[in-house]
Amino acid sequence: MDTVEQISGYFYKGYWNLKPEELFLLILIDAMSQHLEIEATAATAILTGQPWIPTRTKPGTAIKGTSIASIMSRKLLSNVRLPVGISLITPMGKSLKDFHWSKTNKLGAVIGRYIPWIGWAMAFYYARAILIDTGETFNKMVKPEHKVAWTYF
């Protein structure tokens, strides 16, 4: 471990005389940098699933626009359908505010509709992983009176 308790503070990866708050921030930044590549994947899934591309006029309460994920998955899997009588329920909506479920038997539509929601799930999972890594590393390094008492560690 790259830390030594100093008389007047802590040492972490070349930084010295750190207060507990400064040490926590440095560990958080380090944990975020370790997960950054995976976070980029989650962000890409979220952004490609947003309905930013204008489309034809849609009826009533339909979501305006379409997404890159929808266009590409429908184009690549244009003729792929599930067997007759089988349809899958897929999430629809830009956010939780207008979230609802919709059925389809087109595989391209299923994939295009799930991509942004998988991205959000990945983002929440990695945010939690970063906080757990930060808390565990911090609590291993500091004096007992500086430990963070988080119930999920």
CORDAJO-V941049 format. One record per run of one state. SS is the DSSP state (alpha for helix, beta for strand, coil for the rest). FROM is the first residue (numbers start at 1). TO is the last residue. If there is no record, write none. Layout:
# CORDAJO-V941049
((SS | FROM | TO) (SS | FROM | TO))
This chain:
# CORDAJO-V941049
((coil | 1 | 2) (beta | 3 | 5) (coil | 6 | 9) (beta | 10 | 12) (coil | 13 | 14) (beta | 15 | 18) (coil | 19 | 19) (alpha | 20 | 48) (coil | 49 | 52) (beta | 53 | 53) (coil | 54 | 65) (beta | 66 | 66) (coil | 67 | 67) (alpha | 68 | 76) (coil | 77 | 80) (beta | 81 | 81) (coil | 82 | 87) (beta | 88 | 92) (coil | 93 | 99) (beta | 100 | 104) (coil | 105 | 105) (beta | 106 | 106) (alpha | 107 | 141) (coil | 142 | 143) (alpha | 144 | 146) (coil | 147 | 153))
